[in-house]
Amino acid sequence: MSPAASPRFAGVDAARGLALFGMMAVHVLPEAGSDLEPTLPWLLFAGKAAALFAVLAGVSLAFITRTARVERGGALTAVRWAVAARAGMICALGLTIAYVDMPAFIILAYYGAMFALAIPFLGVSTRTLLAAAGVFALLGPVLMQALRDSLPEPGYDPTFSTVLTEPGVFLSQLLLTGTYPAIPWMAYICTGLAVGRLRLNESAVQLKLLAGGTALAIGAWLASVLLLDGPGQGFDRLVEVDPDLVAEQIRDAAVWGPEGYLPTSSWWWLALVSPHTTTPLDLLHTTGVAVAVLGALLFLARYAGKALLVLSAPGRMTLTLYCAHLLFLGTGALAVLPYLSLWLQIAVFIVFAVFWQRAGKQGPLEKWISRGSGAARQAALRRYPDPQPEH
């Protein structure tokens, strides 16, 4: 099948499955080893798995809007209503599951906000998408830092109670102050929308994604090193403006990210590239990693698609499995045995997903979202029909 038919690429599914398991590893496994150095899973997945998840959300949007973008008119209007419904349902799911006490930040409400913000970009050109991704990556963090001290302090994860009692906190948290702030994270969505329009079944495109993503990731990391330790000595500037932080704490922030939120005492903080700092270089670095991983898995799927089933099968139902993982965390089971907990969850999810896929079924939550967004699309088509041509 051609990409124009919006096929399901095993490589895209595998990347989505890897993002899911990476986020689970960050939630469950310790950040540091006995030597107090970052663990390998933390180095591989912290900040990067969530970014991959967001880029792939943009890719999925490109798939489901491909035909409507060509036809435009009522078809494009209808698919925008469908995406709006999808955004609302995912956000509602996140607000609901946040009532469960668990040791993890929940991305779903933010994910819904990103879908909503993506609606105006569904019909624009690929060049505009890439430009928008750059603007969000560069200016989104600047806006976030400039406004942070003026915005209300966010809570842990928003719920429906937050929406009703603190709507200002809710909106600012989803858009700018939360763990996955939607405005700067739109860099991932716009990148994914642009990537999803490419001929992803062609090996040349896959290798270009791998090479281009790798170059972007390395370039952003090197830029951070140069800014902090190069001629400008950004590290020294941070020591000067934050006397309450000793040099070792600032060095730790460059590895682990700061405790709480990125300080606003100096624009030099935006030179960090550590996980979940949502700086321009962090966004560019993790975007590059996500694009490179997607390119690699698309290429591998050409020759080892069956071997990737352990990732691609769960990747077809990540919403269901992600929520199941969060609910499991909420039970506190196996909390003192993190490695057993992670591998047990992964094994159960793979077996469940493979059998569910062979039965030809959508994941339960994926089916719910599909029905809701499909109903919104049909209602919009009835309300905004394309004018019939005159004969």
C-alpha positions in Angstrom: 0.0 0.0 0.0 1.1 3.6 -0.5 1.4 6.1 2.2 -1.5 8.0 0.6 -3.8 5.2 1.9 -2.7 6.0 5.4 -1.4 2.4 6.1 -0.3 1.2 9.5 3.4 1.1 9.4 5.0 -1.5 11.6 7.9 0.8 12.3 5.6 3.6 13.5 3.8 1.1 15.8 7.1 -0.2 17.0 8.3 3.3 17.8 5.1 4.0 19.7 5.6 0.7 21.7 9.2 1.7 22.5 7.9 5.1 23.7 5.4 3.4 26.0 7.9 1.0 27.5 10.4 3.9 27.9 7.9 6.0 29.8 7.1 3.0 32.0 10.8 2.5 32.7 11.2 6.1 33.8 8.1 5.7 36.0 9.3 2.5 37.7 13.1 2.2 37.7 15.5 4.1 39.9 17.1 7.2 38.4 20.5 6.6 39.9 22.5 3.5 40.8 24.5 2.7 43.9 27.3 5.0 42.6 24.8 7.9 42.4 25.3 8.1 38.7 22.3 8.0 36.2 21.2 4.5 35.3 21.2 3.4 31.7 17.4 3.3 31.4 17.2 6.8 32.8 19.8 8.1 30.3 18.1 6.3 27.4 14.5 7.3 28.2 14.2 10.2 30.6 12.6 13.0 28.6 13.2 11.2 25.3 10.4 8.6 25.6 7.7 11.3 26.2 9.1 13.3 23.3 8.9 10.3 21.0 5.3 9.8 22.2 4.4 13.4 21.2 6.2 13.3 17.8 4.3 10.1 17.0 1.0 11.8 18.0 1.8 14.3 15.2 2.6 11.5 12.8 -0.8 9.8 13.6 -2.6 13.1 13.0 -0.9 13.3 9.6 -2.2 9.8 8.8 -5.8 10.4 9.8 -6.0 13.8 8.1 -4.1 13.0 4.8 -7.2 12.5 2.6 -9.1 15.5 4.1 -6.1 17.7 3.6 -6.1 17.0 -0.1 -9.9 17.3 -0.5 -10.2 20.3 1.9 -13.6 21.9 2.2 -16.1 20.0 4.3 -13.8 17.0 4.6 -11.1 19.1 6.3 -13.7 20.8 8.5 -15.1 17.4 9.5 -11.6 16.0 10.4 -11.0 19.1 12.5 -14.1 18.3 14.5 -13.0 14.7 14.8 -9.6 15.8 16.2 -11.3 18.2 18.6 -13.4 15.4 19.9 -10.3 13.2 20.2 -8.6 16.0 22.2 -11.5 16.4 24.5 -11.9 12.7 25.2 -8.2 12.2 25.8 -8.1 15.2 28.1 -11.1 13.9 30.0 -9.5 10.5 30.4 -6.4 12.2 31.8 -8.4 14.3 34.3 -10.2 11.2 35.4 -7.2 8.9 35.9 -5.4 11.7 37.8 -7.7 11.0 40.8 -5.6 7.8 41.4 -2.6 8.5 43.6 0.5 7.2 41.8 4.2 8.0 41.6 4.2 9.3 38.0 3.2 12.4 36.1 0.3 11.8 33.6 0.7 13.1 30.1 -2.9 12.6 28.9 -4.5 15.9 29.7 -1.5 17.7 28.2 -1.8 15.4 25.2 -5.4 16.4 24.7 -4.4 20.1 24.8 -1.7 19.4 22.2 -4.3 17.8 19.9 -6.6 20.9 20.3 -3.7 23.3 19.5 -2.9 21.2 16.4 -6.3 21.8 14.8 -5.3 25.0 13.0 -2.2 23.3 11.6 -4.0 20.3 10.0 -4.4 21.9 6.6 -1.2 24.0 6.3 1.8 23.2 4.1 4.7 21.0 5.2 7.0 24.0 5.0 4.7 26.0 7.4 4.6 23.0 9.8 8.4 22.9 9.9 8.6 26.7 10.5 6.0 26.4 13.2 7.9 23.6 14.9 11.0 25.8 15.0 9.0 28.8 16.4 7.5 26.6 19.1 10.8 25.1 20.0 12.6 28.5 20.2 10.0 30.9 21.4 7.8 28.5 23.4 10.4 28.1 26.2 11.1 31.8 26.2 7.3 32.5 26.7 7.2 29.9 29.4 10.1 31.4 31.3 8.9 35.0 30.8 5.5 34.3 32.2 6.2 31.6 34.8 6.6 34.0 37.8 3.3 35.7 36.8 1.3 32.5 36.5 -0.2 30.5 39.3 1.8 27.6 40.7 0.7 24.3 39.1 -0.4 21.3 41.1 0.7 17.7 40.6 -1.7 16.5 37.9 -5.0 18.4 37.0 -8.3 16.7 37.7 -11.9 17.8 37.0 -11.8 19.4 40.4 -9.0 21.6 39.2 -11.0 22.6 36.2 -14.0 23.6 38.3 -12.2 25.3 41.3 -9.0 26.6 39.7 -9.6 27.1 35.9 -6.7 29.6 35.7 -4.3 27.0 37.3 -5.7 24.4 34.9 -5.2 26.3 31.7 -1.7 27.7 32.6 -0.6 24.3 33.8 -1.6 22.6 30.5 -0.2 25.3 28.3 2.9 26.6 30.0 3.7 25.6 33.6 3.1 21.8 33.8 5.3 18.8 33.2 4.4 18.6 29.5 3.5 22.2 28.6 1.5 22.1 25.4 2.7 25.3 23.8 6.4 24.6 23.6 5.6 20.9 23.1 3.7 21.8 19.9 7.2 21.6 18.4 6.9 17.8 18.6 3.4 17.8 17.2 4.3 20.0 14.2 7.4 18.0 13.6 5.3 14.8 13.6 2.7 16.2 11.3 5.4 17.1 8.8 7.2 13.7 9.1 3.9 11.9 8.7 3.4 13.4 5.3 6.6 11.9 3.9 6.8 8.7 2.0 7.7 6.7 5.0 7.7 3.4 3.1 10.8 4.5 1.1 14.2 3.4 2.5 15.8 6.7 1.4 13.3 8.7 3.5 13.8 6.4 6.5 17.6 6.8 6.3 17.3 10.6 5.9 15.1 10.6 9.1 17.8 8.6 10.9 20.6 10.8 9.7 18.9 14.1 10.1 17.5 13.3 13.5 20.9 12.1 14.8 22.5 15.3 13.5 19.9 17.5 15.2 20.2 15.6 18.5 24.0 15.8 18.5 24.0 19.4 17.4 21.7 20.5 20.1 23.7 18.7 22.8 27.0 20.2 21.5 25.4 23.6 21.5 24.5 23.2 25.1 28.0 22.1 26.0 29.4 25.1 24.1 27.1 27.6 25.7 27.6 26.4 29.3 31.3 25.6 29.2 32.5 27.5 26.1 33.7 31.1 25.7 30.4 32.5 27.0 30.8 30.5 30.2 27.1 30.2 30.8 27.8 27.9 33.8 29.7 30.7 35.5 26.9 33.1 34.8 24.4 30.8 36.5 26.6 30.5 39.6 26.7 34.3 39.7 23.0 34.9 39.5 21.9 32.0 41.7 24.0 32.4 44.9 21.6 30.0 46.7 22.7 27.2 44.4 26.2 25.9 44.8 28.1 24.9 41.6 27.5 21.3 42.2 23.8 21.8 42.3 23.9 23.6 39.0 26.0 20.8 37.5 23.4 18.3 38.8 20.6 20.4 37.1 22.5 20.1 33.8 22.4 16.3 34.2 19.1 15.6 36.0 17.2 18.7 35.4 16.4 21.2 38.2 14.4 20.2 41.2 10.9 21.5 40.6 10.8 24.0 37.8 13.5 25.7 35.7 14.6 28.8 37.6 13.8 32.2 36.0 16.8 34.0 37.4 18.8 34.0 34.2 18.2 33.3 30.5 21.3 31.1 30.7 19.1 28.4 32.2 17.7 27.9 28.7 21.0 26.5 27.6 20.4 23.3 29.5 19.5 20.2 27.6 18.6 17.9 30.6 15.3 16.0 30.7 12.0 17.8 31.0 13.6 21.3 31.2 11.7 22.2 28.0 14.4 24.5 26.9 15.0 25.2 23.2 17.9 22.9 23.1 16.1 20.2 25.1 13.2 20.3 22.6 15.6 20.2 19.6 17.7 17.4 21.1 14.7 15.2 22.0 13.0 16.0 18.6 16.2 14.8 16.9 16.3 11.6 19.0 12.6 10.9 18.2 13.0 11.4 14.5 16.1 9.2 14.4 14.4 6.4 16.4 11.4 6.5 14.1 13.7 6.4 11.0 15.7 3.5 12.4 12.6 1.5 13.3 10.9 2.1 10.0 14.0 0.9 8.2 14.3 -2.2 10.5 10.7 -3.0 9.9 11.5 -3.6 6.2 13.7 -6.6 7.1 12.6 -7.6 10.6 9.0 -6.6 10.9 8.1 -9.9 12.7 10.9 -9.5 15.2 9.5 -6.0 16.1 6.1 -7.5 17.0 7.0 -7.2 20.7 7.0 -3.5 20.2 4.5 -3.0 17.3 1.7 -5.0 18.9 1.7 -2.9 22.1 2.2 0.1 19.9 -1.2 -0.3 18.4 -2.9 0.1 21.7 -0.7 2.4 23.7 -3.5 4.4 25.2 -5.1 1.3 26.8 -1.8 -0.1 28.0 -0.5 3.3 29.3 -3.7 3.7 31.4 -3.3 0.1 32.6 0.2 0.9 33.7 -0.8 4.0 35.6 -3.6 2.1 37.4 -1.1 -0.7 38.3 1.3 2.0 39.7 -1.6 3.3 41.8 -1.9 -0.1 43.5 1.6 0.2 44.9 2.2 -3.5 44.0 5.9 -4.5 43.5 7.0 -0.9 44.3 10.0 -2.3 46.2 10.9 -4.6 43.3 11.1 -2.1 40.4 12.9 -4.3 37.8 10.5 -7.2 38.4 7.6 -4.8 38.2 8.7 -3.3 34.9 9.5 -6.6 33.2 6.3 -8.2 34.4 4.2 -5.4 33.1 6.0 -5.4 29.7 5.6 -9.2 29.4 1.9 -9.1 30.2 1.3 -6.1 27.8 3.1 -7.9 25.0 1.2 -11.1 25.4 -2.1 -9.3 25.7 -1.4 -7.0 22.7 -0.3 -9.8 20.4 -3.4 -11.9 21.2 -5.7 -8.8 20.9 -4.1 -7.9 17.6 -4.6 -11.4 16.2 -8.2 -11.2 17.2 -8.4 -8.2 14.9 -9.6 -5.8 17.6 -8.7 -2.3 18.4 -7.6 -1.6 22.0 -10.6 -0.9 24.2 -9.8 2.8 24.8 -8.6 3.2 21.2 -12.0 1.9 20.1 -13.8 4.4 22.4 -11.7 7.3 21.0 -12.3 6.1 17.4 -16.0 5.9 17.9 -16.2 9.3 19.5 -14.1 11.1 17.0 -15.9 9.3 14.1 -19.2 10.4 15.4 -18.0 14.0 15.6 -16.7 13.7 12.0 -20.0 12.4 10.7 -22.0 15.0 12.4 -19.7 17.7 10.9 -20.1 16.2 7.4 -23.9 16.5 7.8 -23.7 20.0 9.1 -21.0 21.3 6.6 -21.6 19.4 3.4 -19.5 20.4 0.4 -21.7 22.2 -2.2 -22.7 20.0 -5.1 -21.3 21.0 -8.5 -23.7 22.4 -11.0 -24.5 20.3 -14.0 
